[in-house]
Amino acid sequence: MKYYLIAGEASGDLHASRLMRALRTEDPEAQFRCIGGDLMQAEGGVLLRHYRELAYMGFVPVLMHLPTIFRNMSRCKADIVSWKPDVVILVDYPGFNLSIAKFVHEKAVCPVYYYISPKIWAWKEYRIRNIRRDVDELFSILPFEVDFFEGKHHYPIHYVGNPTADEVSEYLRAAKASNDSFPDDNGIEPDKPIIALLCGSRRQEIKDNLPAMLEATDDLVANGGYQAVIACAPAIEPEYYHQFTTGHNALLLPAGGTYKLLSKAHAALVTSGTATLETALFRVPQVVCYETPLPRLIGWLRRRILKVRFISLVNLIADREVVSELVADSFSVDNIRHQLDSILNGPRRQQMLEGYDDVWRRLGNENAPQCAAATMTRLLRTRQGQTD
């Protein structure tokens, strides 16, 4: 069968590539065409556009790049019609993907499956109307979404397990069997505890968060015997980080080394997103840091507009505060430093590790890509049998 996949950022590229690999085990004749990244291309996807050309965040950057966004969307729609896939599989990235879903539904090209459902439980809950109308099957990777979609909105979904948990488990198993020369290869001192800095996958996130993270760790690096290591994001050249690291004693780890870094880290400062969950699954105590423009206004709006109490996946899955979240008006160098000090040693650190154990339990043991692939191919074959 022919599968058209769309992912708009680095984490989507990773999850989509794993799904493609699983789809091929269920359907050896699978053909893939996609908007995504290097990992999807490595799995055999014919790449129409790289996600670097789509990954704009914030009102002003999106506004400035609207012509490019619209061109990419038009080209994607035309490509889908021309290629005539058996299914379009959307991976997160709702602003772009829900527009594609509407188009595919209106043109009756093929069914639309959504893998890693849009986070409408946080905001823009009205999008449930679009999902109900345009998405044939929704595949969730977060256990609490079942009650939201099925209990609150009576929209049946498939919880398939969490791919990040699969990826971390797979990495840890492989790391046990390997001879790891990570400290020597990257200038990292093996006897100094590491504070990992995971400052986001997009330029704006890095610009907003990394300077404060570096300032908060300067004294610990200079006087406390720690070393700060920045995990470079895929598709962001290392040179971009240099404007922020000048004057700070921090090491840069090339893209692709985040899991290796987390497997060695003593603590972490993490910009909200999938990285918060990855950090928890590696059992690294963390502080979630997310700077915003107009912090007081955003903090006020957050308390009144967001439908959830937390922004980090760790706290959302645990349904309680396991990690500290410094967002908008609570984001400051002093607050980051204070929260980081509390998790380097002592009872707060142990409480957080116990909370991580609860997160693991709630995620379950399903192999998410394999479970999703098996369900997708079964549904498609059933549908084809009905239409033949």
Secondary structure, 3 states (H helix, E strand, C coil): CEEEEEECCHHHHHHHHHHHHHHHHHCCCCEEEEEECHHHHHCCCEEEEEHHHCCCCCHHHHHHCHHHHHHHHHHHHHHHHHHCCCEEEEECCHHHHHHHHHHHHHHCCCCEEEECCCCCCCCCHHHHHHHHHHCCEEEECCCCHHHHHHHHCCCCCEECCCHHHHHHHHHHHHHHCCCCCHHHHCCCCCCCCEEEEECCCCHHHHHHHHHHHHHHHHHHHHHCCCEEEEECCCCCCCHHHHHHHCCCCEEEECCCCHHHHHHHCCEEEECCCHHHHHHHHCCCCEEEEECCCCHHHHHHHHHHHCCCCCCCHHHHHHCCCCCEEEEHHHCCHHHHHHHHHHHHCCHHHHHHHHHHHHHHHHHCCCCHHHHHHHHHHHHHHHHHHHHC
